[in-house]
Amino acid sequence: MTSDVTAFDHYDATSDSGDWEDMTLAPGEMANALEAPANVPVAPGHGFAVDVAELPLERDPDTGFGSCGWRTLICGDRTPSSGMVMGVAEFGPGETLEPHRHGPAEVYFGLTGTGVVTIEGVAHEIRPGVAVYLPPEAEHGTVAGSTGLTFAYCFPTGRFADVDYRFSPR
């Protein structure tokens, strides 16, 4: 094989079997392959961008969510996406997300402010740049610090409505 031709494995998301196959590129084709990787299965729809500032702040204090709000960025019943939910949670000073459990794991990533995320009774500080992993079915809750708190959250599921929040007795 010469340096002008590149061979690699390619995931064919369009085939019925969805199998990996060997693929060879002629000179000059590698740049195009790198721009649009063929080894990534295609989600429904097309890529998109969402501006958090253009989304409404949602709240649901009556069901146990506490005093925090959230903005849903990526969710299969709102955006042309699959397999992932992402949003931003927003807390004023001292606001809460009450202790609860749910099946899918979750990740928080601190954006502004500070707070405490308690996971199975163990307190973890959250602040800008800190990621917090929440295992499946782990009881967790959040309290914002004196300046409030904002964090991004992600679930490995297609729709926010599929996350069954079960709040702990108060």
C-alpha positions as CSV (number, residue, x, y, z in Angstrom):
1,M,0.0,0.0,0.0
2,T,1.3,3.4,-0.9
3,S,1.1,6.5,1.3
4,D,-1.4,8.0,-1.2
5,V,-4.1,5.5,-0.4
6,T,-5.6,5.0,3.1
7,A,-7.4,1.8,4.3
8,F,-9.6,1.8,7.4
9,D,-12.7,0.2,8.8
10,H,-16.0,1.9,8.0
11,Y,-19.3,1.6,9.8
12,D,-22.1,1.5,7.2
13,A,-25.1,3.0,9.0
14,T,-27.2,2.8,5.8
15,S,-26.9,-1.0,5.4
16,D,-29.6,-3.3,6.7
17,S,-27.0,-5.1,8.8
18,G,-25.2,-2.0,10.0
19,D,-21.9,-3.9,9.7
20,W,-18.3,-2.7,9.7
21,E,-16.6,-3.0,6.3
22,D,-13.1,-2.4,4.9
23,M,-12.8,0.8,2.9
24,T,-10.0,2.2,0.8
25,L,-9.6,5.9,-0.1
26,A,-7.9,7.2,-3.1
27,P,-5.5,10.2,-3.0
28,G,-7.2,13.3,-1.7
29,E,-10.3,11.6,-0.3
30,M,-9.0,11.4,3.3
31,A,-9.7,15.0,4.0
32,N,-13.4,14.5,3.0
33,A,-13.6,11.4,5.2
34,L,-12.3,13.3,8.2
35,E,-14.9,16.1,7.7
36,A,-17.8,13.8,7.8
37,P,-16.8,10.6,9.6
38,A,-18.5,7.6,8.1
39,N,-18.0,5.5,11.3
40,V,-20.7,7.4,13.2
41,P,-24.2,6.1,13.0
42,V,-26.6,8.7,11.8
43,A,-29.3,10.0,14.2
44,P,-32.7,10.9,12.8
45,G,-32.8,14.3,11.2
46,H,-29.7,16.4,10.8
47,G,-27.2,18.1,13.1
48,F,-28.5,21.2,14.8
49,A,-27.7,23.9,17.3
50,V,-29.8,25.2,20.2
51,D,-29.3,28.5,22.0
52,V,-30.2,28.0,25.7
53,A,-31.1,31.7,25.9
54,E,-34.0,31.1,23.5
55,L,-35.6,28.4,25.6
56,P,-38.2,28.8,28.3
57,L,-37.3,28.1,31.9
58,E,-39.4,25.2,33.1
59,R,-40.4,24.6,36.7
60,D,-42.5,22.0,38.4
61,P,-42.5,22.5,42.2
62,D,-45.7,20.6,42.8
63,T,-44.2,17.2,41.8
64,G,-41.1,17.4,44.1
65,F,-38.6,18.9,41.8
66,G,-37.9,21.6,44.3
67,S,-37.4,25.3,43.5
68,C,-34.9,24.9,40.6
69,G,-35.7,25.4,37.0
70,W,-34.4,23.9,33.8
71,R,-34.1,24.5,30.0
72,T,-34.2,21.4,27.8
73,L,-31.7,21.6,25.0
74,I,-31.7,18.2,23.4
75,C,-34.6,15.8,23.7
76,G,-36.2,13.4,21.2
77,D,-39.7,14.8,21.4
78,R,-38.4,18.4,21.0
79,T,-35.4,18.1,18.7
80,P,-34.4,15.8,15.8
81,S,-32.2,13.7,18.1
82,S,-32.0,10.2,19.6
83,G,-30.2,8.5,22.5
84,M,-29.4,11.6,24.6
85,V,-31.1,14.2,26.7
86,M,-29.2,17.4,27.6
87,G,-30.3,20.5,29.4
88,V,-29.3,23.2,31.8
89,A,-30.5,23.4,35.4
90,E,-30.8,26.8,37.0
91,F,-30.9,27.5,40.7
92,G,-31.2,30.8,42.6
93,P,-29.4,31.2,45.9
94,G,-30.3,28.3,48.2
95,E,-32.7,26.7,45.7
96,T,-33.0,22.9,45.6
97,L,-33.6,19.8,43.5
98,E,-35.1,17.5,46.1
99,P,-33.6,14.0,46.7
100,H,-34.8,11.5,44.1
101,R,-33.8,8.4,42.0
102,H,-34.2,7.4,38.3
103,G,-33.1,4.5,36.2
104,P,-30.6,6.1,33.8
105,A,-27.2,7.4,34.9
106,E,-26.8,11.2,34.7
107,V,-23.9,13.6,34.5
108,Y,-23.8,17.2,35.8
109,F,-21.2,19.7,34.6
110,G,-20.9,22.9,36.6
111,L,-21.2,26.2,34.6
112,T,-21.7,29.0,37.1
113,G,-22.0,29.4,40.9
114,T,-21.6,26.7,43.5
115,G,-23.6,24.1,45.3
116,V,-23.7,20.7,46.9
117,V,-24.8,17.5,45.2
118,T,-25.5,14.7,47.7
119,I,-25.3,11.2,46.3
120,E,-26.4,8.4,48.5
121,G,-25.7,10.6,51.6
122,V,-22.2,11.8,50.4
123,A,-21.9,15.5,49.7
124,H,-19.9,16.6,46.6
125,E,-19.2,20.2,45.7
126,I,-20.2,21.4,42.2
127,R,-18.8,24.5,40.7
128,P,-17.7,25.6,37.2
129,G,-15.6,22.9,35.5
130,V,-16.6,20.1,37.9
131,A,-18.3,17.0,36.5
132,V,-20.5,14.9,38.8
133,Y,-21.5,11.3,37.8
134,L,-24.8,10.0,39.2
135,P,-25.0,6.2,38.9
136,P,-28.3,4.6,37.9
137,E,-30.8,4.4,40.8
138,A,-28.6,6.4,43.2
139,E,-30.5,8.8,45.4
140,H,-29.3,12.3,44.8
141,G,-30.3,15.9,45.4
142,T,-28.8,19.4,45.0
143,V,-28.7,22.6,47.0
144,A,-27.3,25.8,45.4
145,G,-24.9,28.0,47.2
146,S,-25.3,31.7,48.1
147,T,-24.7,32.9,44.6
148,G,-26.9,30.3,42.9
149,L,-25.9,27.5,40.6
150,T,-26.1,26.5,36.9
151,F,-25.1,23.2,35.5
152,A,-25.5,21.2,32.3
153,Y,-27.0,17.7,32.7
154,C,-27.1,14.7,30.4
155,F,-29.0,11.4,30.3
156,P,-28.3,8.5,28.0
157,T,-31.9,8.2,26.9
158,G,-33.9,9.7,24.1
159,R,-36.5,11.7,25.9
160,F,-36.7,13.6,29.2
161,A,-40.2,12.2,29.6
162,D,-38.7,8.7,29.7
163,V,-36.7,9.5,32.9
164,D,-38.9,8.3,35.8
165,Y,-38.2,10.6,38.7
166,R,-39.0,9.0,42.0
167,F,-38.7,11.6,44.8
168,S,-37.7,10.5,48.3
169,P,-40.2,11.0,51.1
170,R,-39.7,14.2,52.9
